[in-house]
Amino acid sequence: MARIRISRISPGVVAALFVLGACAPDSPVPTSADRDAQISLARVGYDQAGVHRQYGPPVKVGNGMARTYVVVDSKDGQTPVELGIALDAKALQDLPSTEMMYMYLLKLPAQAPDPYKLVELDWNPHGHEPPGVYTVPHFDFHFYTISLAERNSIVPSNPNFAAEANNLPSGGYVPPFYAALAGPGQTPADIAVPMMGVHWSDVRAPELQALLGHPENYQPFTKTFIYGSWNGRLTFYEPMITLAYLQSNPDFNGDIPVPQLYPEPGYFPTSYKVTYDAQAKEYRVALTGLTQHQ
């Protein structure tokens, strides 16, 4: 699939942040033995009998390639275990460096679970707003639960753009500690990113603490997890990872806050991972701990 190069349309510099929407702080964060077992499975590289990885078609990135993949457990009825994007080692070489965001649309493997319909990899050579937070070279890994046509309709020329952006999820549909963050006097429509939507951040994220009035807790951005919404529902799941962190050959798998309610049936993440497989010479960023909801 062809690469698309676009300019990121900034929703404005975020100077002083405030919360839009409920954070549902009493929602549970998964800590079960089943989650621990899933993490253990991830770290051994899925070499158990019956567990296998299926890749989607590759797309050229840098001097290498990116492709989606799904890990399924055939011993348990082809149950999905992990959904991710793999970058080979050469993909981090000779990346574009202009003041653009480079967008790569990736096709899903045949066994990818519901409700995922679209995967988008974005390379930001100079990062993006807020200044001093995400203005470092990094990748955005978008896993959409809406179609390409629906995603493409998220543009300011759409007469329903403002109404659909301002229609935020609420109550049990909002993960704990997450909020849409905007500047004073701004609405969700003001911070909505075309062809993406409204981004929700974990208010505990260390890279946000200086902006949120807790500079003593600030740590530079290396990795974070974003939720996205449009027209009343969560529509994408997004790990954001710096180039430098990937180049450190990490082995990370961490829990994410999850909502109590889901707008549709399917397999939803309770964690995400950022790892390097030295044998395959492949970086992987994935939604993990996939749990079925009806």
N, C-alpha and C positions, 0 to 999 in steps of 0.2 A: 504494500500500500504506500502511496506517495507521501513524502514528508511535506508538511505544511509549515511555512514560516510566517509568523504573525507578530505584530507588535502587541505587547500586553497593554490593555486599556486600563489605566490605573483608576481605582475607585477613590483616589485622593490620599494625601498624606495623613496618616493616623497619628495625631499628636497626643491627645488625651483620650483614653479609651473608656467606654462604658458598655454595659451589658444590654443586649436586646434579646428578650425571650427568657424563659425559665430555664434553670440549670438542673432541676430535679435532683438535688443532692442526696436524696434517700434511695436512689436506684442502686442495685447491687453491682459490685465489681467482681467478676468471676475469680474464684480462688480454689476451685474444687480439685480433687485428686484427678479427675478426668482431664482437666486443663494441664496439670503437671505431666500427665502421661503424653498428651499431645506435644508439649514442648520437648519432652525426651525423644519422642519419635522424630521431631524436626531436626534435632541435633545429631542424630546418627545417620542422617542423609537418606532416609527411606530405603534402606537396603533390606528390609524385612520382606519375606515372601508375600506376594499378593499386593504389595504397595508399589505403585509405579507413577512416573511423571510423564505427562503428555504435553508436548509443545505445540504452540500455534506457529503460523508462518513467520519467518524473520523479516525485519525491516532494518535497513542500514542506519546505523548511528555511529558517528565518529568513524574510526577505521574498522569497526566491527559491526555487531548487530544486536538488536533487541528483539525479544519475542515473549509472548505470554506463555504461561504453563499452568497446569493443574495437576495436583497430586491426588490420586484416588486410591482407596483401599478396596480391592476387588473381593477380599474375604468378607466384606460387609456390604455387598450389593453395590459396588462402585461408589461408595460414600466419599464425597470430596473431603480432603483433609486440609488442602492449602491451595490458594489461587494467587499467582504472582506474575512478576515480570523479571526475566533474566537478561542481564547484560553481559556479553562476553568481555574478557579483559581488554580487547582492542577497542571496544565501544567507548572507553574513557579516554582514548587517544585522539588528538586532532579534532576535538569538538569545536563547533563554531564559537566565535568570540565576539560577535557584533552585538549592538544594543537591541537585540531582538529576543523574543521567546520562540524556541523551536518546538513545534508540536508534531508528535508522531502518533498516528492512529494504528493500533495493533489489533489484529483479529484474535478472537478467543479460540482455544482448542475446542474440539467437538464435545468433550466431556465436561466443559465448564458448567458449573451449577447455576441454577436460578438464584437470584434474580438478575445476574450480571449480563449486560448486553453490549458493553463497549468499554474498551481500555484505551487510555490516552497517556502517553509519556511526554512530559514537557521538560525541555532543557533550558534553564535560565542562566546564561553566562554571567550576568551581573546581578542576579537575584531580582527581587521585586519588593514593593512596599510591605510593611513599614520600613522606613530608612533606619539603618543601624540594627535591624532585627533579621530580616531575610534578604538583605542586600549582599549576599555572597553567592558564588556559583553553586547551583543545586538543581536537583531533579524533582519534579512533581510526578507522582504515580497515581493517576486517577482510575478508579474502578467504578464505572457508572452502572446504575440500575435503570437508566432510561435509554431510549434508542438514540441513534445518531441524529435522526430527524428532530426528536424532541430537544436534544442538546443544542442543535443548530438553530432552534427557534428562540433560544435565550439570547436575544439581541435587543438593544434599545429601540430599534425601529419597530419591534413588535408592540402593538398598541396595548397589550396586556402585560408588558414587561414590569412596570412598577407594581401593579397589583399582585402579580405572581411572586415577585421578589419579596414583597412585604408580607405575604402570607407565609409566616414562619411555622414550622412544627412547634408543638407545645406539649406540656404535660409529660406523660410517660413516653412520648415519642422522642424526647430530647435526652441524650446521654448526660449523666451527671458530670458536673464541672465544665460543661461545654456551653459556649455562648457565641452569638454573632457579635463581633466587636466593631464599633464604628466611632467616629469622632463626634464631638458635640454638634447637635442639630442635624445629624445625618440619619437617614432611614436605611433599612436594609437595601432598598433599591439603589441608594447612593453608593453602596459598597459592593453591589453585585458585579461579578466579573462576566462579561459576555462569553457565551458558549460554555459557561461553567455554572455560575449561580452564586449563592451566598455561602461564604466560608464560615465555619464554626471552629473556634479554637478552644483548647483546654486552658482555662484561666490559671492553671498551676504550671503551665509550660515555662521552664526556666528562662527561655529567651525573651519572654514577654514581661518578666517581672519588673524591669526598670520602667517600662511604659505604664504598668499597672500600679506604680507607686511603691514597689518593694525592691529597690535597687540592690539591697544587700543579698537578695536571693537570685540575682541575675547570673546566668551562664550563657555563653555564646551558643547560637543555634548549630546543632549537628544533625538532629533528627527530630521529627515531631509527627503527630497524627492529626489530620484535619477531617471533619465531616463537612459535607456540602448539602445544601437544601435548595428546593425550588417548589413553589406553589403548594406549600403545606406539608411536604414530606422530605425526608432525607433521600438524596439522589446520587451521592457518590461518597466513596471512602478513599482517603488520600494520605498515604505516607509521603512526607517531604524529607529528602535526604541530601546533605551537602556532598559535593564531589570529594572534598577532603575526607569525609567520614567513610565513603565507599572505598577510597584509596587506602584506608587503614586496614582493609581486609577484616571487617568486624564480624562478630558472632553474637548478634543481639536478637532476643525474642522477648517482647514485653506485653503485658496486659494493656488493654484499652478500656475505658469506661464504655458501657453499652446501655442502650435504652431498655425500658421495660416492655415497650410495645413496638411492633414492626408493621409497616403499611402493607406488606405483601408477604406471601410465603417464600421460603428459600433458605439458603445457608448464609449466615452472617458471622463476621469475625468477632472474636473476643480478645484477639491479640494480633500483633504484626511482627514481622521479622526482617532483619537486614543482615545478610550473611555473605560470605565468600567461600565458594567451593574450590579449593586449590586443585583438586583432581580434574574437575571439569573446566577450571579457569573461568569461573562464571560468578558474577554477582547476582544475588537474588533478593528482591524486595517483595514481600508477600503479605496477604491477609491470611492469618492462621487461626487455629482454634475454631474452625468453622462449625457453627451450631445451627441445627435446623429449627426453624420457627414456622408455624402454620398460619 
